[in-house]
Amino acid sequence: MSTLHEQGRSTKSRPYRMRRRAEQVGQTRLRITEAAVRLHTTVGPAHTSIAAIAEEAGVTRLTVYRHFADLDAVFVACMAHWAARNPRPDASAWTVIPDLRGRARRAFGELYRWYRDHADELYPINRDAAAMPLSAQQAREAGNRRLADALLAGHTGGDSVPDGEGRLLRAVARHLVDFWTWRSLVMQQGLDDDEAVEVAVTLLTALAGDTPG
């Protein structure tokens, strides 16, 4: 009877042990990911090694490799974690504004405010863009394209066709939504955020032929 009782207890405890093990694995992976976030947003990806991540997380290098195949895998998890906690403005909300000037003012206002809020963390990541995995570099470029496309959605010349006017307008829109443009205007040229927004709106609408009424 006692043997059957012990077997029953063992059977019941096995799912608990498996669940507890899975929780511990998840906690360790999260600790490594958060350590990578701290390093990427301070010293930058180019100066972040597996050894540095392991030390920051308080684990061994072998433990890091148990969870991530290489630095590229760590970077993907790190950026996904950071982006989930610090989501960019919802560009789809801009498209409901019918006039380009009003849409641009809202878009640049939200985006430049987001850049301001996260400037210290975004700087080392953008500075070390060349050290990112190719997939991350492509995702960054695609993100800027989506912002610019939302900004120009429905506007004549903003559609993705290879004509001269549309090409120039899209190029300027993508330039204006980039982190480095905001940083140049505000951090280097000394504009406040409202002034930077006004400059961006003026440049975009002037090229688009949208003059104030």
Secondary structure, 3 states (H helix, E strand, C coil): CHHHHHHHHHHHHHHHHHHHHHHHHHHHHHHHHHHHHHHHCCCCHHHCCHHHHHHHHCCCHHHHHHHCCCHHHHHHHHHHHHHHHCCCCCHHHHHHCCCHHHHHHHHHHHHHHHHHHCHHHHHHHHHCHHHCCHHHHHHHHHHHHHHHHHHHCCCCCCCCCCCHHHHHHHHHHHHHCCHHHHHHHHHHCCCCHHHHHHHHHHHHHHHHCCCCC
